[in-house]
Every structure is written in structure tokens, then in C-alpha cells.
Amino acid sequence: MQQQLRIGIAGLGTVGGGVWKHLHTNAELLLQRTRTRIAITRVAVRRAERAEALGVAPELVTPRWQDLPEDPNVDVVVELIGGTTDAYELISRSLKAGKHVVTANKALLAECGEELFALASRHRRQLLFEASVAGGIPIIKALREGLVANRIISLHGIVNGTCNYILSQMSTTGRTFEDVLADAKALGYAEADESLDVEGHDAAHKTAILAALAYGFWVPMHQVYTEGIRHIEQEDVKYAHQLGYELKLLGIIQADSAGAVEVRVHPTLVPREHVLASVNGVFNAVYVRGDIVGDTLFYGRGAGADATASAVIGDIAEIACMGPDAARCRGVGFDALYARVRGIEDIHSRYYLRLEVSDRPGVLAAVASVLGEHQIGILSVIQPERDSGKTSVPLVIMLHDAVERDVNAALAKISRLEVVKEDVVRIRVETFAKK
Ligand SMILES: NC(=O)c1ccc[n+]([C@@H]2O[C@H](COP(=O)([O-])OP(=O)(O)OC[C@H]3O[C@@H](n4cnc5c(N)ncnc54)[C@H](OP(=O)(O)O)[C@@H]3O)[C@@H](O)[C@H]2O)c1
């Protein structure tokens, strides 16, 4: 028997416009697959011309998002306005009013996910969020359903397309960060204010959501170590190549046997032969290691109207398939086996260092001696030719695995050596070794 699911969409921007369009493009297919007629019964949009341009019937349109939670002809509110103020109010009022909610809003979930899922659970409504991480890649469903039998050993994600585009272009063209960023803006891959992307905050929001799914507890955002790509220099991309690596902004989540979880986002050197090294341009990829399944890779477009609409409509269809009761909110929490965050100072990693040093004998020995005092071993060294006109030379050092706290202490001493002329560049290196 065919049923009907009535949808209210808030926001008709990039994602909202895509959802409107594709709910119509594939309406018959969705009807066949869900046995439910998905009907858009209300659209909240600030500027009416957006709705007009998409051909939305004027009687469906309201300028007030507040009308959606109150509308008796809406079963599911789709929040696509973004931000953390009106969106928070819209989602909480909708859940309290007995509506299911679908959202793409990673910033809001990363900040208030715990509270909003508790609210959804209390009101026995669904709060689905597939589009909030990695756009069109169904990584949320993969973690909640396909991989549910597994303990997640580690997860490494390229989850910000703008940063991946910039780093890929720096790698293939030899151009500087600033140059490529200007291009990314012209092409619409980067916002006019690029800081949310290039400073790593967007990737941190997504990584926090993935951590909640993988380990069953919400990591406060201030405990997600976050470092962006603004300071990345072409020189480091070039030396990374010589050493056999590509530079990527990774979200990294992994647990140790004592129950502590690392949740961090930073530029990372990835061995060229690893599959994540060849994820280029605006594409996203999430590499998950489960204790039963082993290694898995999820790849696809992380943003854009079509890819994101695919994820939002997937959530709407899920609610349609559950039927009108759809009462048990699955949330993301469970009796967490892990509920402690391991601080960045306690992580073990390999490190790449680039120093600018005096061009005279004994410098490498002086640096190696400080590293030795902290039990940090050297894996390899490159000492390129001096640039004409410069009195100093670069010294590139790959370190063995070490504890970050020890590396920090050693770097503090090294930077005070008289032979070291500039701030030391340090980039973490991921080996993906099985621990
Ligand atoms: N863009 C992507 O590829 C992508 C991917 C994954 C997730 N997301 C998430 O999806 C959400 C929407 O992103 P977007 O790129 O579609 O944003 P967008 O293009 O800026 O669209 C936002 C829409 O919401 C409307 N809006 C904003 N505040 C409103 C308010 N208070 N009342 C009514 N309408 C309001 C805007 O109206 P006006 O046009 O009148 O300003 C616009 O139509 C965000 O949470 C974002 O993080 C986006």
C-alpha cells in the first residue's frame, strides 16, 4: 500500500536547491523503492526569488522557518539553513513538535549533537544527518549499519574538499598556497571567507561526528586537536615527494587498548603507495579499519548540490521506509567502551622536520644530539644544496616514531641552538601500521 511522507524544507541554497530538484527528478524511483509518495508541503526561504527560480508553488513558500515546526502538514523537517542559532531552534522545536528531522549541519551537530540526539530520543523522533560528513559518501550509514559488527580500530578521513583541492594542486603544479587558494575561490571551491575550511575547523566538525559514531561518545570540540593548512609551504610539498609522501589534511581517530581515543585534524604526510595519497582534487575519502572486516575505503564527492542532495534524500527515504511510527531514534551514543580523549601531547607518531641552519660542519650532529637526549631516533636526512645568495641551508629530517611531548621538548631546545636560523617546520607522518 502506498503511503505519503510530507516534507518541509528550510533553506533553498546549494543543498536545499539540490534536494528540491532531485526529489522531483527521481520521484517515481523513490516511490517504487520506499512505497511512499514523498511530497514537499512547505518551504521556508528568506529570499522568495530563490523559490521562484526553482519553480516552487508560491502557496508552499514561507519566509519564516518558525512555520515549519508548527505546520500540521509536515512530517519531516529538513534543516538546510546552516549556522548554529536559528538551525538549533528549528531542529529542537521540530523534534518537540513531533517531527522527524534531517540535517546536513555538521557545525551544529559537532557543538550540540549530544543534546539534540537526547531530545530526539525523548520525543521518539528520528534525527538523521548523512549529509553532514563527506557529502555524497554514505559513511554515516556505513559506520552505523554496514560496520556495526566491528570495533573501529582507526579511521582516517580526507573530509574537506577545499583543502584537498589546494594540497593536490600544490603537489601537481608546484604553486604556492596563496596562488592555489585564489584559484579555488574563483572556481567556487572555497568560500570568500576561507578560514572555516583552511584552518581545519570544518574537517574537525566532521571528524568529531565520525568519532561519536565510531566510539559512542561526543568529544567536546575543544578536545579535537585542529591544525589547518594555511602555513603549508611549497618547499615541504617538494621534500615530501623526495621522501615518497603526499601531503593531506587528515582527520584521524583511533583508540588504544586502555580506552583512550585520539581525535585530531592536521596536515599529514601519507606514503605515496597508500590509497589515500591518490585521492585528489575536491574528492573526499574515509579509510576505516575494523577489527573484523579489516581495511575499507569510502570515496566520492564531499560537497556540492547533487552529492549532498543524494545523502539528504537517502535520509528522507530511510524515514519513509520506517513508516509513520519511526519512533526509535538511534542517536549515536551507546554504552561507550571508550570515553576518554588522548591529548595531542600523548600521541605516538612519526615526524618530518625542516630546519634552516648555518652552512657549516657539525650542525647535524648538534641537532641529532638533542634528539638523542629525548630518545628520538632519525630515520633519514636530506640536506639539499644551498640557494645562491643565502647563508643558511635547509636540513630535512625524518624521525622514528616518538611521543609528541618528547618531540616538543626536543624542538624547544633545537630552536634555541645558535645554528638554527628560523622556526622549525614539523609535520606528522602517518604509516597506517597495524598496531
Ligand atoms: N554546500 C555544500 O556542498 C554542503 C555539503 C555538506 C553539508 N552542507 C551543509 O548544508 C547546510 C546548507 O549549506 P548550503 O551550502 O546549502 O548553504 P547556502 O547555499 O548558504 O544556503 C542556505 C539557505 O538557507 C537560507 N537561510 C539561511 N538562514 C535562514 C533563516 N534564518 N531563515 C530562512 N532561511 C535561511 C538561505 O536563504 P538566503 O538565500 O535568502 O540567504 C539559503 O537559501 C549547511 O549546514 C552546510 O554546512 C553543505
The ligand as a Tripos MOL2 file, in Angstrom:
@<TRIPOS>MOLECULE
LIG
   48    52     1     0     0
SMALL
NO_CHARGES

@<TRIPOS>ATOM
      1 N1         27.2370   23.2520    0.1900 N.am      1 LIG1
      2 C1         27.6410   22.0010    0.3890 C.2       1 LIG1
      3 O1         28.2190   21.3780   -0.5010 O.2       1 LIG1
      4 C2         27.3640   21.3180    1.6970 C.ar      1 LIG1
      5 C3         27.8050   19.9960    1.8880 C.ar      1 LIG1
      6 C4         27.5050   19.3220    3.0770 C.ar      1 LIG1
      7 C5         26.7970   19.9900    4.0630 C.ar      1 LIG1
      8 N2         26.4200   21.2870    3.8760 N.ar      1 LIG1
      9 C6         25.6480   21.9390    4.9500 C.3       1 LIG1
     10 O2         24.3380   22.1820    4.4700 O.3       1 LIG1
     11 C7         23.8200   23.3710    5.0710 C.3       1 LIG1
     12 C8         23.3730   24.3430    3.9780 C.3       1 LIG1
     13 O3         24.5070   24.6900    3.1920 O.3       1 LIG1
     14 P1         24.3660   25.4270    1.7770 P.3       1 LIG1
     15 O4         25.6940   25.3310    1.1390 O.co2     1 LIG1
     16 O5         23.1780   24.9380    1.0410 O.co2     1 LIG1
     17 O6         24.1380   26.9350    2.2600 O.3       1 LIG1
     18 P2         23.5960   28.1610    1.3860 P.3       1 LIG1
     19 O7         23.8350   27.9240   -0.0540 O.co2     1 LIG1
     20 O8         24.1400   29.3920    2.0150 O.co2     1 LIG1
     21 O9         22.0170   28.1180    1.6350 O.3       1 LIG1
     22 C9         21.4160   28.4040    2.8560 C.3       1 LIG1
     23 C10        19.9400   28.6760    2.5980 C.3       1 LIG1
     24 O10        19.3010   28.8650    3.8370 O.3       1 LIG1
     25 C11        18.6060   30.0980    3.8300 C.3       1 LIG1
     26 N3         18.6200   30.6470    5.1770 N.ar      1 LIG1
     27 C12        19.6940   30.9340    5.9460 C.ar      1 LIG1
     28 N4         19.3020   31.3810    7.1420 N.ar      1 LIG1
     29 C13        17.9510   31.3780    7.1060 C.ar      1 LIG1
     30 C14        16.9600   31.7440    8.0360 C.ar      1 LIG1
     31 N5         17.2840   32.1880    9.2460 N.pl3     1 LIG1
     32 N6         15.6450   31.6010    7.6750 N.ar      1 LIG1
     33 C15        15.3200   31.1250    6.4520 C.ar      1 LIG1
     34 N7         16.2260   30.7670    5.5220 N.ar      1 LIG1
     35 C16        17.5110   30.9030    5.8590 C.ar      1 LIG1
     36 C17        19.3390   30.9760    2.8470 C.3       1 LIG1
     37 O11        18.4540   31.9770    2.3950 O.3       1 LIG1
     38 P3         19.0090   33.2310    1.5310 P.3       1 LIG1
     39 O12        19.4060   32.6720    0.2260 O.co2     1 LIG1
     40 O13        17.8260   34.1240    1.4260 O.co2     1 LIG1
     41 O14        20.1390   33.8130    2.3110 O.co2     1 LIG1
     42 C18        19.6870   29.9310    1.7770 C.3       1 LIG1
     43 O15        18.5580   29.6830    0.9520 O.3       1 LIG1
     44 C19        24.9270   23.8970    5.9840 C.3       1 LIG1
     45 O16        24.7310   23.4230    7.2880 O.3       1 LIG1
     46 C20        26.1770   23.2900    5.3840 C.3       1 LIG1
     47 O17        27.2270   23.1320    6.3280 O.3       1 LIG1
     48 C21        26.6810   21.9580    2.7160 C.ar      1 LIG1
@<TRIPOS>BOND
     1     1     2 1
     2     2     3 2
     3     2     4 1
     4     4     5 ar
     5     4    48 ar
     6     5     6 ar
     7     6     7 ar
     8     7     8 ar
     9     8     9 1
    10     8    48 ar
    11     9    10 1
    12     9    46 1
    13    10    11 1
    14    11    12 1
    15    11    44 1
    16    12    13 1
    17    13    14 1
    18    14    15 2
    19    14    16 1
    20    14    17 1
    21    17    18 1
    22    18    19 2
    23    18    20 1
    24    18    21 1
    25    21    22 1
    26    22    23 1
    27    23    24 1
    28    23    42 1
    29    24    25 1
    30    25    26 1
    31    25    36 1
    32    26    27 ar
    33    26    35 ar
    34    27    28 ar
    35    28    29 ar
    36    29    30 ar
    37    29    35 ar
    38    30    31 1
    39    30    32 ar
    40    32    33 ar
    41    33    34 ar
    42    34    35 ar
    43    36    37 1
    44    36    42 1
    45    37    38 1
    46    38    39 2
    47    38    40 1
    48    38    41 1
    49    42    43 1
    50    44    45 1
    51    44    46 1
    52    46    47 1
@<TRIPOS>SUBSTRUCTURE
     1 LIG1         1 GROUP 0 **** ****
